[in-house]
Structures are given as C-alpha cells and as structure tokens.
C-alpha cells in the first residue's frame, strides 16, 4: 500500500472537518463550559450570590457542587 503524503492527509482531514462544521458536539461544549466556569469560578460565585433570583434558586451552591464533583472526577 503506498504511503499517503502529508498534503493529501491534511486535505482529507480538512474536507472531513468541513463536512461536520454544522454538527454540535455535546462533550466538547460541556468541556468548554467547565473550563470557563473553572477559570471564572470565584467571579461566578460572587455574582450568583448577589443576584436575587440566583439566591432563591441556590445557584452559587449548585455551581460549587458541580465544580467539586468535576474536580473529584478529574483527580481519582
């Protein structure tokens, strides 16, 4: 079987990627949300604690729970 050139491989991968640009990747989106929430965790908690509706729904507490669960799963 002949070797595939880097150019041909890159062209094929680019085309394959282009074919899937309209698809939504849930795992990727969740990871991005988790990364964002981790980066801005303190600011998010403060804002949620100050917001009246968030206080009623205990969103700061729930965000902390999610963060703790995800952190525990990342460090078994």
DSSP file (Angstrom, degrees, kcal/mol; ACC not computed):
  #  RESIDUE AA STRUCTURE BP1 BP2  ACC     N-H-->O    O-->H-N    N-H-->O    O-->H-N    TCO  KAPPA ALPHA  PHI   PSI    X-CA   Y-CA   Z-CA
    1    1 A X              0   0    0      0, 0.0     2,-0.0     0, 0.0     0, 0.0   0.000 360.0 360.0 360.0 128.6    0.0    0.0    0.0
    2    2 A X        -     0   0    0      1,-0.1     2,-0.1     0, 0.0     0, 0.0  -0.343 360.0-104.0 -71.6 150.8    1.5    3.4   -1.0
    3    3 A X        -     0   0    0      1,-0.1     2,-0.5    -2,-0.0    -1,-0.1  -0.412  30.3-123.4 -72.0 147.9    2.2    6.0    1.7
    4    4 A X        -     0   0    0     -2,-0.1    -1,-0.1     1,-0.0     2,-0.0  -0.800  26.5-124.0 -93.6 131.6   -0.1    9.0    1.9
    5    5 A X     >  -     0   0    0     -2,-0.5     4,-2.5     1,-0.1     5,-0.2  -0.332  17.6-117.5 -71.9 156.7    1.5   12.3    1.6
    6    6 A X  H  > S+     0   0    0      1,-0.2     4,-2.8     2,-0.2     5,-0.2   0.887 116.6  54.5 -59.0 -39.1    1.2   14.9    4.3
    7    7 A X  H  > S+     0   0    0      2,-0.2     4,-2.4     1,-0.2    -1,-0.2   0.941 109.9  45.1 -61.1 -48.1   -0.6   17.2    1.8
    8    8 A X  H  > S+     0   0    0      2,-0.2     4,-2.3     1,-0.2    -2,-0.2   0.891 114.0  49.6 -64.4 -39.7   -3.2   14.5    0.9
    9    9 A X  H  X S+     0   0    0     -4,-2.5     4,-2.6     2,-0.2    -2,-0.2   0.934 112.5  46.9 -65.0 -46.0   -3.7   13.7    4.6
   10   10 A X  H  X S+     0   0    0     -4,-2.8     4,-2.5     1,-0.2    -2,-0.2   0.887 112.3  50.6 -63.2 -39.4   -4.2   17.3    5.5
   11   11 A X  H  X S+     0   0    0     -4,-2.4     4,-2.2    -5,-0.2    -1,-0.2   0.909 111.9  47.1 -64.9 -42.2   -6.6   17.9    2.6
   12   12 A X  H  X S+     0   0    0     -4,-2.3     4,-2.5     2,-0.2    -2,-0.2   0.916 113.6  47.7 -65.9 -43.2   -8.7   14.8    3.5
   13   13 A X  H  X S+     0   0    0     -4,-2.6     4,-2.5     2,-0.2    -2,-0.2   0.886 111.4  51.0 -66.0 -38.6   -8.8   15.9    7.2
   14   14 A X  H  X S+     0   0    0     -4,-2.5     4,-2.4     2,-0.2    -1,-0.2   0.913 112.0  46.9 -64.3 -42.5   -9.8   19.5    6.2
   15   15 A X  H  X S+     0   0    0     -4,-2.2     4,-1.9     2,-0.2    -2,-0.2   0.916 112.3  49.6 -65.8 -43.4  -12.6   18.2    4.0
   16   16 A X  H  X S+     0   0    0     -4,-2.5     4,-0.7     1,-0.2    -2,-0.2   0.907 111.9  48.9 -62.0 -42.1  -13.8   15.8    6.7
   17   17 A X  H >< S+     0   0    0     -4,-2.5     3,-1.1     1,-0.2    -2,-0.2   0.915 108.8  53.1 -63.3 -43.4  -13.8   18.6    9.2
   18   18 A X  H >< S+     0   0    0     -4,-2.4     3,-1.2     1,-0.3     4,-0.2   0.854 103.1  58.2 -60.7 -36.2  -15.7   20.9    6.8
   19   19 A X  H 3< S+     0   0    0     -4,-1.9    -1,-0.3     1,-0.2     3,-0.2   0.731 111.2  42.0 -66.1 -22.2  -18.4   18.2    6.4
   20   20 A X  T X< S+     0   0    0     -3,-1.1     3,-1.4    -4,-0.7    -1,-0.2   0.207  77.4 108.9-111.8  14.5  -19.1   18.3   10.1
   21   21 A X  T <  S+     0   0    0     -3,-1.2    -1,-0.1     1,-0.3    -2,-0.1   0.764  79.7  52.3 -66.2 -23.7  -18.9   22.0   10.9
   22   22 A X  T 3  S+     0   0    0     -3,-0.2    -1,-0.3    -4,-0.2     2,-0.2   0.506  88.5 101.0 -90.2  -3.4  -22.7   22.2   11.4
   23   23 A X    <   -     0   0    0     -3,-1.4     2,-0.6     1,-0.0    -3,-0.0  -0.590  69.6-133.3 -83.4 143.7  -22.8   19.3   13.9
   24   24 A X        -     0   0    0     -2,-0.2     2,-0.9     4,-0.0    -2,-0.1  -0.857  10.4-153.5 -98.8 123.5  -23.0   20.1   17.6
   25   25 A X     >  -     0   0    0     -2,-0.6     4,-2.4     1,-0.2     5,-0.2  -0.839   7.1-169.5 -99.8 103.1  -20.5   18.2   19.8
   26   26 A X  H  > S+     0   0    0     -2,-0.9     4,-2.8     1,-0.2     5,-0.2   0.899  84.7  51.1 -60.7 -45.2  -22.1   18.0   23.3
   27   27 A X  H  > S+     0   0    0      1,-0.2     4,-2.2     2,-0.2    -1,-0.2   0.904 111.5  47.8 -61.9 -41.3  -19.0   16.7   25.0
   28   28 A X  H  > S+     0   0    0      2,-0.2     4,-2.3     1,-0.2    -1,-0.2   0.915 112.3  49.4 -65.0 -42.9  -16.8   19.4   23.6
   29   29 A X  H  X S+     0   0    0     -4,-2.4     4,-2.3     2,-0.2    -2,-0.2   0.910 111.1  49.3 -63.6 -43.1  -19.4   22.1   24.6
   30   30 A X  H  X S+     0   0    0     -4,-2.8     4,-2.6     1,-0.2    -1,-0.2   0.893 110.3  51.1 -63.6 -39.8  -19.6   20.7   28.1
   31   31 A X  H  X S+     0   0    0     -4,-2.2     4,-2.7    -5,-0.2    -1,-0.2   0.921 109.7  49.7 -63.1 -43.3  -15.9   20.7   28.4
   32   32 A X  H  X S+     0   0    0     -4,-2.3     4,-2.5     2,-0.2    -2,-0.2   0.905 111.6  48.8 -62.7 -41.7  -15.7   24.3   27.3
   33   33 A X  H  X S+     0   0    0     -4,-2.3     4,-3.0     2,-0.2    -2,-0.2   0.920 112.1  48.8 -62.5 -43.8  -18.4   25.3   29.8
   34   34 A X  H  X S+     0   0    0     -4,-2.6     4,-2.3     2,-0.2    -2,-0.2   0.911 111.7  49.5 -62.6 -43.1  -16.5   23.5   32.6
   35   35 A X  H  X S+     0   0    0     -4,-2.7     4,-2.3     2,-0.2    -2,-0.2   0.923 113.6  46.0 -61.6 -45.3  -13.2   25.2   31.6
   36   36 A X  H  X S+     0   0    0     -4,-2.5     4,-2.3     1,-0.2    -2,-0.2   0.935 113.1  49.1 -63.1 -47.6  -14.9   28.6   31.6
   37   37 A X  H  < S+     0   0    0     -4,-3.0    -1,-0.2     1,-0.2    -2,-0.2   0.862 112.5  49.0 -63.0 -36.0  -16.6   28.0   34.9
   38   38 A X  H >< S+     0   0    0     -4,-2.3     3,-0.8    -5,-0.2     4,-0.3   0.903 111.1  49.3 -68.5 -41.4  -13.4   26.9   36.4
   39   39 A X  H 3< S+     0   0    0     -4,-2.3    -2,-0.2     1,-0.2     3,-0.2   0.885 125.5  27.9 -65.0 -39.5  -11.4   29.8   35.1
   40   40 A X  T 3X S+     0   0    0     -4,-2.3     4,-2.7    -5,-0.2    -1,-0.2   0.013  83.2 125.9-111.7  25.7  -14.0   32.3   36.4
   41   41 A X  H <> S+     0   0    0     -3,-0.8     4,-2.7     1,-0.2     5,-0.2   0.903  73.5  47.3 -54.4 -50.4  -15.4   30.3   39.3
   42   42 A X  H  > S+     0   0    0     -4,-0.3     4,-2.3     1,-0.2    -1,-0.2   0.922 114.5  46.5 -61.4 -44.8  -14.8   32.9   42.0
   43   43 A X  H  > S+     0   0    0      1,-0.2     4,-2.3     2,-0.2    -1,-0.2   0.892 112.8  50.1 -65.1 -39.5  -16.4   35.7   40.0
   44   44 A X  H  X S+     0   0    0     -4,-2.7     4,-2.7     2,-0.2     5,-0.2   0.920 110.5  49.6 -64.4 -43.8  -19.4   33.5   39.0
   45   45 A X  H  X S+     0   0    0     -4,-2.7     4,-2.4    -5,-0.2    -2,-0.2   0.936 111.9  48.0 -61.8 -47.1  -20.0   32.5   42.7
   46   46 A X  H  X S+     0   0    0     -4,-2.3     4,-1.4     1,-0.2    -1,-0.2   0.928 113.7  47.3 -59.7 -46.0  -19.9   36.1   43.9
   47   47 A X  H  X S+     0   0    0     -4,-2.3     4,-1.3     1,-0.2     3,-0.2   0.910 112.7  48.6 -63.9 -42.6  -22.2   37.2   41.1
   48   48 A X  H  < S+     0   0    0     -4,-2.7    -1,-0.2     1,-0.2    12,-0.2   0.867 109.7  52.6 -66.6 -35.4  -24.7   34.4   41.8
   49   49 A X  H  < S+     0   0    0     -4,-2.4    -1,-0.2    -5,-0.2    -2,-0.2   0.787 111.4  47.4 -69.4 -26.8  -24.6   35.1   45.5
   50   50 A X  H  < S+     0   0    0     -4,-1.4     2,-0.4    -3,-0.2    -1,-0.2   0.711  92.7  89.6 -85.9 -22.2  -25.5   38.8   44.8
   51   51 A X  S  X S-     0   0    0     -4,-1.3     4,-2.3    -5,-0.1     5,-0.2  -0.644  70.3-144.0 -85.5 128.2  -28.3   38.1   42.4
   52   52 A X  H  > S+     0   0    0     -2,-0.4     4,-2.1     1,-0.2     5,-0.2   0.914  98.4  44.4 -59.7 -49.8  -31.8   37.8   44.0
   53   53 A X  H  > S+     0   0    0      1,-0.2     4,-1.7     2,-0.2    -1,-0.2   0.891 113.5  52.1 -64.2 -38.9  -33.2   35.1   41.7
   54   54 A X  H  >>S+     0   0    0      1,-0.2     5,-2.2     2,-0.2     4,-0.5   0.876 107.3  53.2 -63.8 -37.2  -30.0   33.2   41.8
   55   55 A X  H ><5S+     0   0    0     -4,-2.3     3,-0.9     1,-0.2    -2,-0.2   0.924 107.4  50.9 -62.3 -44.4  -30.1   33.3   45.6
   56   56 A X  H 3<5S+     0   0    0     -4,-2.1    -1,-0.2     1,-0.3    -2,-0.2   0.857 115.4  42.0 -62.6 -34.8  -33.7   31.9   45.6
   57   57 A X  H 3<5S-     0   0    0     -4,-1.7    -1,-0.3    -5,-0.2    -2,-0.2   0.439 106.0-129.2 -92.5   0.1  -32.6   29.0   43.4
   58   58 A X  T <X5 +     0   0    0     -3,-0.9     4,-2.1    -4,-0.5    -3,-0.2   0.877  49.5 158.6  55.4  42.6  -29.3   28.5   45.3
   59   59 A X  H  >< +     0   0    0     -5,-2.2     4,-2.8     1,-0.2     5,-0.2   0.843  65.8  56.1 -69.0 -34.7  -27.3   28.6   42.1
   60   60 A X  H  > S+     0   0    0     -6,-0.3     4,-2.2   -12,-0.2    -1,-0.2   0.939 110.3  46.3 -62.0 -45.0  -24.0   29.5   43.7
   61   61 A X  H  > S+     0   0    0      1,-0.2     4,-2.1     2,-0.2    -2,-0.2   0.912 113.2  49.3 -61.9 -43.4  -24.3   26.4   45.9
   62   62 A X  H  X S+     0   0    0     -4,-2.1     4,-2.3     2,-0.2    -2,-0.2   0.889 109.5  51.4 -65.6 -39.4  -25.2   24.2   42.9
   63   63 A X  H  X S+     0   0    0     -4,-2.8     4,-2.7     1,-0.2    -1,-0.2   0.913 109.4  50.8 -63.2 -41.8  -22.3   25.6   40.8
   64   64 A X  H  X S+     0   0    0     -4,-2.2     4,-2.6     2,-0.2    -2,-0.2   0.890 109.0  51.8 -62.0 -39.1  -19.9   24.8   43.7
   65   65 A X  H  X S+     0   0    0     -4,-2.1     4,-2.4     2,-0.2    -2,-0.2   0.934 111.1  46.6 -62.7 -45.9  -21.4   21.2   43.9
   66   66 A X  H  X S+     0   0    0     -4,-2.3     4,-2.8     1,-0.2     5,-0.2   0.929 112.4  50.6 -61.5 -45.3  -20.8   20.7   40.1
   67   67 A X  H  X S+     0   0    0     -4,-2.7     4,-2.6     1,-0.2    -2,-0.2   0.925 111.4  47.9 -59.9 -44.9  -17.3   22.1   40.4
   68   68 A X  H  X S+     0   0    0     -4,-2.6     4,-2.2     2,-0.2    -1,-0.2   0.896 112.6  48.7 -64.1 -40.2  -16.5   19.8   43.3
   69   69 A X  H  X S+     0   0    0     -4,-2.4     4,-2.1     2,-0.2    -2,-0.2   0.937 113.8  45.9 -64.0 -46.9  -17.9   16.7   41.5
   70   70 A X  H  X S+     0   0    0     -4,-2.8     4,-1.7     1,-0.2    -2,-0.2   0.892 112.6  50.8 -65.6 -39.3  -16.0   17.5   38.3
   71   71 A X  H  X S+     0   0    0     -4,-2.6     4,-1.1    -5,-0.2    -1,-0.2   0.891 110.0  50.1 -65.3 -39.1  -12.8   18.2   40.2
   72   72 A X  H  < S+     0   0    0     -4,-2.2     3,-0.2     1,-0.2    -1,-0.2   0.887 110.3  49.8 -66.4 -38.4  -13.1   14.9   42.1
   73   73 A X  H  < S+     0   0    0     -4,-2.1     3,-0.4     1,-0.2    -1,-0.2   0.810 108.5  53.3 -69.6 -29.1  -13.6   13.0   38.8
   74   74 A X  H  < S+     0   0    0     -4,-1.7     2,-0.4     1,-0.3    -1,-0.2   0.746 115.2  41.3 -76.3 -23.7  -10.6   14.7   37.3
   75   75 A X     <        0   0    0     -4,-1.1    -1,-0.3    -3,-0.2    -2,-0.1  -0.677 360.0 360.0-125.4  76.1   -8.4   13.6   40.2
   76   76 A X              0   0    0     -3,-0.4    -1,-0.1    -2,-0.4    -3,-0.1   0.501 360.0 360.0 -67.5 360.0   -9.4   10.0   41.1
